[in-house]
Amino acid sequence: MELVVKGRRIGIRNIELADVPTFVKWWNDGKLMASVGFRKGLGVTETELEHRFAVEINDPDPERTSRRYVIVDLEDKYKPIGELAYGQLDLEQGKCLVGIKICELDYQGKGYGSEAMTVFINFLFDCFRLRKIEIDTLADNMRAYNLYRKLGFKETRIEKNFWTDPDGKSHDVIFMELDNPALGE
């Protein structure tokens, strides 16, 4: 299992088809997905994810506009504990959007998300020579908001009633960005 990048306790690797059952379990867990607005989970199937993952895995483009990764625990036989992704990669403007979820509940609130985001952000800045990284969160997801602030992300705007979840509840969304410190901006 080859790591894309590693930290002290975590590693980050590309997704594999063997990850599909784990992602189905995570994405269909309403308790886990409630913080991102899916109190009943996403309702994905293995077949659906196998297709999505295969398309990504089989795309050799190193500048693909989006890519998903698995966060693994280096101290526990590379056990998958969460996911990271970048999307909307725009090399011309030097930016992308990122997302993270520590999916194993026992690992939440213990610094794994902070470590994973720090390592991932540095990887993205270096790999793509980005000027900035953007992220967003539901306004009521204070755990995520506080993590992003701790990592240096600054609010750019709040959009009221920006997204309506599958249960019909409207959510305000906070948009944030982090400038590449190596560029001195």
DRENPAVO-438743 format. One line per 4 residues: number of its first residue (from 0); for each residue x, y, z of C-alpha. Coordinates in Angstrom, 2 decimals. Layout:
DRENPAVO-438743
NUM> X/Y/Z ~ ... .
This chain:
DRENPAVO-438743
0> 0.00/0.00/0.00 ~ 1.67/3.14/-1.24 ~ 1.10/6.39/0.61 ~ 0.77/9.66/-1.26 .
4> 1.95/11.54/1.82 ~ 2.29/10.82/5.52 ~ 2.25/12.60/8.81 ~ 3.21/11.47/12.28 .
8> 0.14/9.29/12.99 ~ -1.70/9.30/9.67 ~ -1.03/8.44/6.07 ~ -2.95/9.48/2.99 .
12> -3.37/7.09/0.08 ~ -5.35/6.89/-3.14 ~ -8.72/5.15/-3.09 ~ -8.90/1.53/-4.23 .
16> -11.86/-0.59/-5.32 ~ -11.37/-2.57/-2.10 ~ -12.40/0.62/-0.21 ~ -15.93/0.56/-1.65 .
20> -17.56/-1.43/1.22 ~ -15.94/0.89/3.79 ~ -17.18/4.01/2.01 ~ -20.68/2.52/1.63 .
24> -20.72/1.90/5.39 ~ -19.47/5.42/6.15 ~ -21.63/7.29/3.65 ~ -24.82/5.46/4.64 .
28> -24.33/6.08/8.39 ~ -26.80/8.81/9.36 ~ -25.08/9.49/12.69 ~ -21.77/10.08/10.93 .
32> -23.22/12.07/8.02 ~ -25.56/14.27/10.09 ~ -22.90/16.97/10.51 ~ -22.85/17.47/6.74 .
36> -26.64/17.48/6.39 ~ -27.44/13.85/5.65 ~ -29.15/12.58/8.82 ~ -30.24/9.41/7.00 .
40> -26.92/8.87/5.21 ~ -26.41/9.13/1.47 ~ -28.10/5.90/0.43 ~ -25.28/4.83/-1.90 .
44> -24.85/1.28/-3.17 ~ -21.66/-0.71/-3.71 ~ -22.38/-0.89/-7.45 ~ -22.75/2.88/-7.66 .
48> -19.49/3.51/-5.79 ~ -17.58/0.81/-7.69 ~ -18.36/2.67/-10.90 ~ -17.46/6.11/-9.44 .
52> -14.22/4.83/-7.91 ~ -13.23/2.89/-11.06 ~ -13.59/6.03/-13.19 ~ -11.32/7.94/-10.83 .
56> -8.80/5.13/-10.29 ~ -8.47/4.54/-14.03 ~ -7.92/8.22/-14.81 ~ -4.13/8.68/-14.97 .
60> -4.32/12.48/-15.33 ~ -2.17/13.92/-12.53 ~ -4.10/17.18/-12.89 ~ -7.57/15.61/-12.62 .
64> -10.05/18.26/-11.43 ~ -11.05/16.11/-8.44 ~ -9.62/13.19/-6.52 ~ -10.55/11.32/-3.33 .
68> -8.12/9.85/-0.80 ~ -8.25/7.59/2.25 ~ -6.81/8.64/5.61 ~ -5.16/5.68/7.36 .
72> -3.91/5.14/10.90 ~ -0.18/4.39/10.64 ~ -0.17/2.90/14.15 ~ -2.99/0.40/13.43 .
76> -1.98/-1.51/10.30 ~ -3.04/1.31/7.96 ~ -6.66/1.08/9.09 ~ -8.88/3.46/7.07 .
80> -10.24/6.16/9.39 ~ -11.53/8.82/7.03 ~ -11.47/10.54/3.69 ~ -10.05/13.62/2.04 .
84> -10.80/15.05/-1.36 ~ -10.00/17.98/-3.55 ~ -12.29/19.25/-6.25 ~ -12.72/22.13/-8.66 .
88> -8.96/22.15/-9.28 ~ -8.24/25.29/-11.30 ~ -4.53/25.51/-12.13 ~ -4.98/28.74/-14.06 .
92> -6.33/30.50/-10.96 ~ -4.18/28.39/-8.62 ~ -6.92/27.11/-6.36 ~ -9.05/24.12/-5.41 .
96> -11.75/23.13/-2.95 ~ -11.04/20.53/-0.25 ~ -13.13/18.34/2.01 ~ -12.39/16.05/4.95 .
100> -14.28/13.62/7.13 ~ -12.90/11.51/9.94 ~ -15.33/8.65/9.50 ~ -14.39/6.33/12.35 .
104> -16.14/7.92/15.32 ~ -13.49/6.69/17.78 ~ -10.94/8.88/15.96 ~ -12.96/12.10/16.05 .
108> -11.87/14.86/18.40 ~ -8.36/13.45/18.83 ~ -6.35/15.58/16.41 ~ -6.42/13.18/13.45 .
112> -8.43/15.60/11.33 ~ -6.07/18.46/12.07 ~ -3.02/16.37/11.23 ~ -4.61/14.98/8.05 .
116> -5.67/18.45/6.84 ~ -2.26/19.96/7.56 ~ -0.45/17.22/5.63 ~ -3.01/17.32/2.79 .
120> -2.94/21.10/2.44 ~ 0.86/21.11/2.24 ~ 0.72/18.30/-0.32 ~ -1.76/20.23/-2.49 .
124> 0.17/23.52/-2.27 ~ 3.39/21.72/-3.28 ~ 1.95/19.34/-5.87 ~ -0.14/21.89/-7.79 .
128> 1.65/25.15/-6.86 ~ -1.67/26.56/-5.64 ~ -2.20/30.13/-4.47 ~ -5.08/29.20/-2.19 .
132> -7.31/26.42/-0.97 ~ -11.02/26.87/-0.39 ~ -13.34/25.00/1.95 ~ -16.92/25.34/3.10 .
136> -18.99/24.04/5.97 ~ -22.52/24.18/7.21 ~ -22.78/27.09/9.65 ~ -23.99/24.79/12.42 .
140> -21.01/22.41/12.04 ~ -18.90/24.18/14.65 ~ -16.43/21.31/15.00 ~ -15.43/21.66/11.33 .
144> -15.53/25.46/11.45 ~ -13.23/25.57/14.48 ~ -10.79/23.13/12.86 ~ -10.59/25.22/9.70 .
148> -10.04/28.43/11.71 ~ -7.32/26.70/13.73 ~ -5.59/25.73/10.47 ~ -5.61/29.36/9.30 .
152> -8.64/29.43/7.00 ~ -10.38/32.81/6.90 ~ -14.06/33.39/6.24 ~ -14.80/34.90/2.86 .
156> -18.59/34.89/3.10 ~ -21.68/33.32/4.65 ~ -24.55/32.39/2.35 ~ -27.91/32.25/4.11 .
160> -30.17/29.31/3.18 ~ -27.55/28.21/0.65 ~ -28.36/24.50/0.72 ~ -31.46/22.47/1.52 .
164> -30.80/18.98/2.86 ~ -32.81/15.89/1.85 ~ -35.13/16.43/4.84 ~ -36.07/19.90/3.57 .
168> -34.07/21.88/6.16 ~ -32.24/24.95/4.83 ~ -28.65/25.55/5.92 ~ -26.39/28.56/5.95 .
172> -22.95/27.78/4.53 ~ -19.67/29.40/5.54 ~ -17.06/29.73/2.78 ~ -13.41/29.99/3.78 .
176> -9.99/30.09/2.15 ~ -6.35/29.65/3.04 ~ -3.57/31.43/1.15 ~ -0.36/29.56/0.39 .
180> 2.07/30.88/3.03 ~ 5.05/30.10/0.76 ~ 3.83/32.78/-1.64 ~ 3.75/35.47/1.03 .
184> 0.19/36.53/0.28 .
